[in-house]
Amino acid sequence: PNRRVFRATVEELCRVYQSLEGEPERAEFAVLFLDVDRFKVINDTLGHRIGDMLLQEVANRLKVSLPESYILARLGGDEFAVVVPAMRSVSLLETLGQRIVETVIQPYEIDGYQIRSSISIGIAVGPRYGDNVDDLLMAADLALYAVKAEGRGASKFYNRSMNTELNDRRELEMNLRDAIERNELELH
């Protein structure tokens, strides 16, 4: 499935889980954002054909590593997403993330090239961290950003402090740009 199908699936899950609000044992679901690490380098050095073949191989490995009830989608470029329609526990999601990382990191033999790549995963749990598609996608994306900042090739759950950290970083970047424009920085 593509981005449109993925989005429609998450929208439907949000509606279903919102209808369960107030239930004593309210169920949850999860959205995983997956990004192939350093894909641009592979694409730029070995060419788009090899890059496309790598994405096909990654997709095949992802399909094999996921239960049939999970939805795997390609969002575009080197980004994939997984919808876990009924989350049983955080530890199972951690195990799933680790299994995906271990599956993708195995070497690929593509058109005479041996390619090694890893994958980074951001995980958001709904409706806990969002009761609409955009909030969940943003949460998963922030978690993915945190994985990339810490070194790639892992999975990480979204937590609310990530919003604060991102806003702090944006503010610091804006202040530094302003300082450069006003010539307020000196080298010592």
C-alpha positions as CSV (number, residue, x, y, z in Angstrom):
1,P,0.0,0.0,0.0
2,N,1.0,3.6,-0.6
3,R,0.8,6.7,1.6
4,R,-2.9,7.3,0.8
5,V,-3.9,3.7,1.9
6,F,-1.8,4.0,5.0
7,R,-3.4,7.3,6.0
8,A,-6.9,5.9,5.4
9,T,-6.1,2.9,7.6
10,V,-4.8,5.0,10.5
11,E,-7.8,7.3,10.2
12,E,-10.1,4.3,10.5
13,L,-8.2,3.0,13.5
14,C,-8.4,6.4,15.2
15,R,-12.2,6.4,14.7
16,V,-12.6,2.9,16.1
17,Y,-10.4,3.6,19.1
18,Q,-12.1,6.9,19.8
19,S,-15.4,5.0,20.1
20,L,-13.8,2.9,22.8
21,E,-12.9,6.0,24.9
22,G,-13.9,5.5,28.6
23,E,-13.6,1.7,28.3
24,P,-11.8,0.3,31.4
25,E,-9.4,-1.8,29.2
26,R,-9.1,0.6,26.3
27,A,-7.0,-1.0,23.6
28,E,-4.2,0.7,21.7
29,F,-2.6,0.5,18.3
30,A,0.8,1.6,17.0
31,V,2.3,3.4,14.0
32,L,5.9,2.7,13.1
33,F,7.9,5.0,10.8
34,L,10.8,3.3,9.1
35,D,13.6,5.0,7.2
36,V,16.4,3.2,5.4
37,D,19.6,4.7,6.8
38,R,22.1,6.4,4.4
39,F,19.9,5.4,1.4
40,K,20.9,8.6,-0.4
41,V,24.6,7.6,-0.3
42,I,23.7,4.2,-1.9
43,N,21.5,5.9,-4.5
44,D,24.1,8.5,-5.4
45,T,27.1,6.2,-5.5
46,L,25.5,3.0,-7.1
47,G,22.7,4.6,-9.1
48,H,18.9,4.8,-8.9
49,R,18.4,1.3,-10.3
50,I,20.5,-0.3,-7.5
51,G,18.7,1.9,-5.0
52,D,15.3,0.8,-6.3
53,M,16.4,-2.8,-6.1
54,L,17.6,-2.3,-2.6
55,L,14.2,-0.8,-1.6
56,Q,12.4,-3.9,-3.1
57,E,14.7,-6.2,-1.1
58,V,14.1,-4.2,2.1
59,A,10.3,-4.3,1.4
60,N,10.5,-8.1,1.0
61,R,12.3,-8.6,4.2
62,L,9.9,-6.3,6.1
63,K,6.9,-8.3,4.7
64,V,8.4,-11.6,5.9
65,S,9.2,-10.2,9.4
66,L,5.7,-8.9,10.1
67,P,2.5,-10.8,11.1
68,E,-0.2,-10.8,8.4
69,S,-2.5,-8.6,10.4
70,Y,0.0,-5.7,10.4
71,I,-0.1,-3.3,7.5
72,L,3.1,-2.4,5.7
73,A,3.1,0.7,3.4
74,R,5.7,2.5,1.4
75,L,5.3,6.2,2.1
76,G,7.7,7.3,-0.6
77,G,11.5,7.4,-1.2
78,D,13.1,5.3,1.4
79,E,10.3,5.6,4.0
80,F,8.1,2.8,5.0
81,A,5.4,2.6,7.7
82,V,3.8,-0.2,9.7
83,V,0.4,-0.1,11.4
84,V,0.0,-2.5,14.3
85,P,-3.9,-2.6,14.5
86,A,-4.0,-4.1,18.0
87,M,-1.1,-3.5,20.3
88,R,-0.8,-6.1,23.0
89,S,2.2,-4.7,24.9
90,V,5.1,-2.3,24.6
91,S,7.6,-5.1,25.1
92,L,6.2,-6.8,22.0
93,L,6.6,-3.6,20.0
94,E,10.2,-3.3,21.3
95,T,10.8,-6.9,20.1
96,L,9.2,-6.2,16.8
97,G,11.4,-3.1,16.3
98,Q,14.5,-5.1,17.2
99,R,13.5,-7.9,14.8
100,I,13.0,-5.5,11.9
101,V,16.4,-3.8,12.6
102,E,18.1,-7.2,12.7
103,T,16.4,-8.4,9.5
104,V,17.2,-5.3,7.5
105,I,20.8,-5.0,8.6
106,Q,21.8,-8.4,7.0
107,P,23.9,-7.8,3.8
108,Y,22.2,-7.6,0.4
109,E,23.7,-9.0,-2.8
110,I,22.3,-6.8,-5.6
111,D,23.6,-6.9,-9.1
112,G,27.1,-7.9,-8.0
113,Y,27.3,-5.4,-5.2
114,Q,27.3,-6.3,-1.5
115,I,25.3,-3.6,0.2
116,R,24.9,-3.1,3.9
117,S,22.2,-0.8,5.2
118,S,20.3,-0.4,8.5
119,I,16.9,1.0,9.3
120,S,15.7,3.5,11.9
121,I,12.3,3.3,13.4
122,G,10.1,5.8,15.3
123,I,7.1,4.3,17.1
124,A,3.9,6.2,18.3
125,V,1.2,4.5,20.3
126,G,-2.4,5.6,19.6
127,P,-4.6,6.9,20.9
128,R,-2.2,7.5,23.8
129,Y,-0.1,10.0,21.9
130,G,-2.6,11.1,19.3
131,D,-6.2,10.5,18.4
132,N,-5.9,11.7,14.8
133,V,-3.6,10.7,12.0
134,D,-1.6,13.9,11.9
135,D,-0.7,13.8,15.6
136,L,0.3,10.2,15.4
137,L,2.4,10.7,12.3
138,M,4.1,13.7,13.9
139,A,4.8,11.7,17.0
140,A,6.3,8.8,15.1
141,D,8.3,11.2,13.0
142,L,9.7,12.9,16.1
143,A,10.7,9.5,17.5
144,L,12.4,8.6,14.2
145,Y,14.2,11.9,14.3
146,A,15.5,11.0,17.8
147,V,16.8,7.7,16.6
148,K,18.7,9.4,13.7
149,A,20.1,11.9,16.2
150,E,21.4,9.1,18.4
151,G,23.1,7.2,15.7
152,R,20.6,5.2,13.5
153,G,19.9,1.5,13.2
154,A,17.5,1.3,16.2
155,S,13.9,1.9,17.3
156,K,12.5,4.4,19.7
157,F,9.1,5.2,21.2
158,Y,7.7,8.7,21.1
159,N,7.5,10.5,24.4
160,R,6.1,14.0,25.1
161,S,9.6,15.4,26.0
162,M,10.6,15.0,22.3
163,N,8.3,18.0,21.5
164,T,10.1,20.1,24.1
165,E,13.5,19.1,22.8
166,L,12.5,19.9,19.2
167,N,11.2,23.3,20.1
168,D,14.3,24.0,22.1
169,R,16.5,23.1,19.2
170,R,14.4,25.2,16.8
171,E,14.7,28.2,19.1
172,L,18.5,27.7,19.4
173,E,18.8,27.5,15.6
174,M,16.7,30.7,15.2
175,N,18.8,32.5,17.8
176,L,22.0,31.5,16.2
177,R,20.8,32.6,12.7
178,D,19.8,36.0,14.2
179,A,23.2,36.3,15.9
180,I,25.0,35.5,12.6
181,E,22.9,38.1,10.8
182,R,23.6,40.8,13.4
183,N,27.3,39.8,13.5
184,E,27.2,39.0,17.2
185,L,29.4,36.0,17.2
186,E,33.2,36.0,17.7
187,L,35.9,33.4,17.4
188,H,38.1,32.9,20.5
